[in-house]
Every structure is written in structure tokens, then in C-alpha cells.
Amino acid sequence: MILWTVLPVEQVMEGFADDAYNRYETGEVAGIPVLFEKMDTGLKKIVRINSSDPAHYLNQKVFPGLITSGL
């Protein structure tokens, strides 16, 4: 891949090697596939619903921002 930019490579690649993505994992809540963010308390927060089923987005028990144990 070629990236054409006037910015220095250090600025473009800043933060690329950080472990920011290690805080996220996929899983299911009530049979709905979601993306979790691991919290320092050991709990997990739902960041995104990863489903193509519209009914999953209407489920009031599963929504982004919900803090759960991740089971």
C-alpha cells in the first residue's frame, strides 16, 4: 500500500503499535453477537452490535453502553 501525504511518517504512524485493540473482544449476549470493551473492573461494556438481523437492534435487553459480565 502506498500512502501519499505531506505529513511525516512518524506522525502518520503515531499510535499504530499501541495495544489499544487488546481492550476489545467479540462475544454474544442473549444470542446477539456484540463487540465488548474490557474495563479495568473486570466487567465488559457493549460497544457495538455485530448483527445483520434488525430484530437484534430492537432488543431492549442488549444495547451499546450496557455493562455486563460478558457471559
Residue pairs with C-beta under 8 A, 6 or more apart in sequence:
3 12
5 12
23 37
23 38
24 35
24 36
24 37
24 38
24 47
25 35
25 36
25 38
25 44
26 33
26 34
26 35
26 36
26 50
27 33
27 34
27 36
27 44
27 70
28 34
29 46
29 61
29 62
29 66
29 68
29 70
29 71
30 59
30 61
30 62
32 49
32 51
32 56
32 59
32 62
33 49
33 50
33 51
34 46
34 47
34 48
34 49
34 50
34 62
35 46
35 47
35 48
35 49
35 50
36 44
36 45
36 46
36 47
36 70
37 44
37 45
37 47
38 44
39 45
39 67
43 67
43 68
43 69
43 70
44 67
44 68
44 69
44 70
45 65
45 66
45 67
45 68
46 62
46 63
46 64
46 65
46 66
46 67
46 68
47 64
48 64
49 56
49 57
49 62
49 63
49 64
51 57
56 62
